[in-house]
């Protein structure tokens, strides 16, 4: 087994991993990720006790307990570039020995649940509702840097998607990964379910036009109209596919939960998005503490 070099796994002066600034003993097996650093305290204020608080750049982490469940909530910032950092470092914290810099023989499998905001792509999924993502379909290219293989069904879905949306190789080489069935089964009541598309930006990549034109002006309609068997695209955002793709390769259980703050078909935006996110936080913590 090869030792991991100092340049590849960066450990700071206090023995913590570089970006997250966490030590292995400071991370729980149940993890909630949020994009906004300010949202971390909105989650941890519901903990019965907080053991650890750390921050480095946009990465804020609190670890504590809800009843007898130990939970870490960590901010990721926006985009799959940050997800690449967060997922790899969370995995390193539990699956690499920081003293020897060797991968541990017995892997630890984390439960990683994203709580985020998203835009609906279906008229029947209104603002102020929730979506649990069955799949993450990435337009961001992150997973194309890793050795990732799709099965036959996934390849067929992707080919159908590319044909339908008329995306070309200059724009994206899409990838897809599933949610963890072990987590998804707990988030059925009060949740819509479907494919979440992950975009590499908020404006052009999501079809928004301010002062710049876009290459695929019909993208929203094509995403809304895409179906493959029983599958359809429910929403899009900027992290889910990266979480699912890396989580799958690393052996973790991942799920993305989305508070729908916009409906791009009806061109509506929630008038109380903060309250909606708070409701999703409460619902998620209740399920983690009582069912996981």
Secondary structure, 3 states (H helix, E strand, C coil): CCCCCCCCCCECCCCCECCCCCCHHHCCCEEEEECCCCHHHHHHCCCCEEEEEEEECCEEEEEEEECCEEEEEEECCCCHHHHHHHHHHHHHHHHEECCCCEECCCCCCCEEEEEEEEEECCCCCCCCCEEEEEEEEECCCHHHHCCCCCCHHHHHHHHHHHHHHCCCCCCCCCEEEECCHHHHCCCCCCCEEEEEEECCCCCHHHCCCCCCCCCCCCHHHHHHHCEECCEEEEEEECCHHHHHHHHHHHCCEEEEEEEEEEECCCCEECCCHHHHHHHHHHHHHHHHHHHC
